């Protein structure tokens, strides 16, 4: 998979269980999923191996982006993996790791079909993943009454 993978991660001042919760609960997930300015309509979120995730991401200025994926692995508080069946195609794994008292790490691992496709997407997805993590931190802070 060398040359086909984009990995982004962020250390969070939040317990791993809470980080997993804001992914596993669709009502919370829709508040932070995607780049800055995007909103989400989650049509289906069947979080189990073989389950489907169907959502529409609404761009800040214009555009609706249909997304559909099939969950391949669900390990609460550890990882969730899925295969996208809408463009752009890639396999995604979100890792959740406790790294100490009240601290955790979230990692996005995106695997593309080819190194060429990966390089084409990298310049876009790396900064957008950071925006995604910024949004996640704001939702976590709001849950703790800090936002």
N, C-alpha and C positions, 0 to 999 in steps of 0.2 A: 504494500500500500504506500510505499515511498513515493512522495511527490503527488499523491492523490488526496492528501488529508489536510484539513484545516482544523487546528485545535485552539480554542479560546477558553480561558478560565478566569475566575475571579474569586478571591478570598472574601468571605462575608462575615460580619460580626453577628451571626445568627446561628442558632442551633440547626443542625442538619435536618431534623424532623420538620421544622418550620419551613425551611427552604423547599423540601420535598412537597409539603402541603400546598404551597403557592403554585406548584406545578400541577399537582394531582387534582386540585379542585378547579374545574373549568371556570367558575365565576371569578376566581382569583387570577388564574392564568390569563384570561382575556384582558386583564388590566395591565399586564406587563409584556406580553409576548410581542416580539417584533421591534423594529427600529423606532426611534423617536418620531412622534407625530402620528403613528399608525393606531388605528382602533381595530378591534376584532369582533366578528360575529362567529361564534362557535356553533356549528350546526350539529355536530356529533363528536363526542369525546368518550369513547369506550376504552378506557385505560386497562387493557388486558392483552396478553399475547393473542394476536389475530384480530384484535379490535381495530376499529377505524377512527381516525381523527380527521374531521372535515371542518375547515374554517374558511372564512373570507377575511382577508386583511384589507382594510380600507386605507388607501394612501392619504396623506395629509392634504394634498392639493387636489388630486384626482386619482382615479383608478381603483378598481377592486381586483384583488389578487386571490384567486381560488387556490386552495391548498388541500391536498388529500394525502394521507399517509396511512400505513398499516403498522400497528405496534408489533414488534418482534420480541421484546423482552421488557418485563416490568418487575423490578426488584425494589420495593419500597425503601426509601432512604438510601438507596445505593445507585441505581441506574434505571434509565428508561431508554429503549432503543426503538427506532422506527425506520421504515423504508418509505421514502416519498414516491407516490405514484402520479404526481403532477409535476410539471416543470417548475424549476430546474430539478432534475433527478439527482438524489444523493441519499446515502444512508446517514442517519443522525443518531448519536448517542449523547444523552445528557447524564453526566456522572454527578453524584452527590456524595460528598465525603466529609465526615466529622474530623476536624483537625485540632480539637482542643475544646475546653469548656466554653460553650457559647460561640464557637467559631466553626466555619465550614468552608468548603471549596465546591464551587459548581464548575463543571467543565463541559463544553460543547465540543464534540468530535464529529466532524463532517467528512465523509468519505465519498469522493466522486469517482465516476467510471474511468476517467483518464487523467493523467497529469496535466494535459492541455486544458481540459474542462476545469480542473481545480485551480490552475493559475489564472484562468479567465475570471473565475468567481472570487478568488482570494481577495483581490483589491477592493471588492464590494463587501464581502461577508465579514472580513476581520473588523472593520470599523463599525459595521452594523451590529455585530455580536456585542461589542463594547456598549453600544447604545442600549441593547437589550438588557445587559447586566445593570446599567444605570437605572433603567426602569424597574427592574427587579428590586434593587436596593431601595427605591422609593416606596414600593408596595410593602416591603418588609418593615421599613421605618414606620409607615402608616399603621401597620398591624400592631406595632409596639407603642403606638401613641406618640411617635417622635416626628411625624410628618404632617 
